[in-house]
Amino acid sequence: MWNYILKREFLLNFIKYI
């Protein structure tokens, strides 16, 4: 569960950064 949230946040941050 935590892994999924972490992955989602990381993806969002990555897209926001780019």
Secondary structure as GFF3:
##gff-version 3
##sequence-region A 1 18
A	DSSP	alpha_helix	2	17	.	.	.	ID=ss1
###
